Structure formats: structure tokens, C-alpha cells
Amino acid sequence: MAGQITHGVQTGKLTTSISTPNVASSGVIFAVGTAPVQMVEGGKINEVVMANNYAEAV
């Protein structure tokens, strides 16, 4: 019997000529969620809302 059980997943490292970036100038956050719609009074229900910051989200 093998000393290590991987359950079908195996990882490893290989040396390549591709370098990884040290600094990222931007990032993308994509979040999808739901809210308790039974508590909404006059708000947007079943409409897409884009919020760029916390103040726009609440």
C-alpha cells in the first residue's frame, strides 16, 4: 500500500522560463450574492446592481 493517499489529486512543481509578476497594478473582485428580499421596502428586487464601494452597496 502506498504511503500517501491522494484521492486522485496530485500536485508538483516544474521549472519553467515564465516568470511570475511581483506587483499587480490592479485586481478584479467579482461577487454574487443574495439578500433577504422579504425585508426590502421599496428597494431593487430581481434587478442587477453594480456597487463600486461599500457606500453604494448599502
C-alpha atoms as one frame of an Amber mdcrd trajectory, in Angstrom:
protein
   0.000   0.000   0.000   1.218   3.483  -0.819   2.444   5.711   1.964   0.438
   8.660   0.693  -3.224   8.734  -0.376  -4.028  11.485  -2.920  -7.673  10.655
  -3.786  -6.963  11.341  -7.463  -5.324  14.755  -6.949  -1.588  15.151  -7.402
   0.475  18.330  -7.462   4.054  19.154  -8.285   6.437  21.910  -9.358   8.303
  22.203 -12.615  10.890  24.804 -13.566   9.804  26.980 -16.490  11.098  30.023
 -18.322   7.948  32.001 -17.416   8.372  34.397 -14.518   5.578  35.412 -12.173
   4.775  39.102 -11.609   5.865  40.575  -8.289   3.475  43.542  -8.285  -0.077
  43.726  -9.600  -1.336  47.162 -10.588  -5.000  46.184 -10.325  -7.299  43.463
  -9.142 -10.748  42.274 -10.101 -13.263  41.188  -7.492 -16.418  39.510  -8.726
 -19.012  38.749  -6.082 -22.531  37.402  -6.425 -24.874  37.258  -3.511 -28.435
  37.389  -2.345 -30.270  39.361   0.253 -33.366  38.623   2.341 -35.916  40.114
  -0.093 -38.784  39.753   2.355 -37.203  42.607   4.342 -36.813  45.049   1.416
 -39.081  48.085   1.405 -39.031  49.894  -1.931 -35.642  48.501  -2.879 -34.479
  46.736  -6.018 -35.677  43.142  -6.230 -34.563  40.900  -9.141 -32.504  43.735
 -10.638 -28.761  43.774 -11.270 -26.955  46.304  -9.087 -23.336  47.378  -9.579
 -21.731  48.739  -6.434 -18.227  50.204  -6.720 -17.765  50.725  -2.999 -19.371
  49.931   0.336 -21.459  53.109   0.427 -23.138  52.178  -2.871 -23.790  48.626
  -1.665 -25.704  49.546   1.498
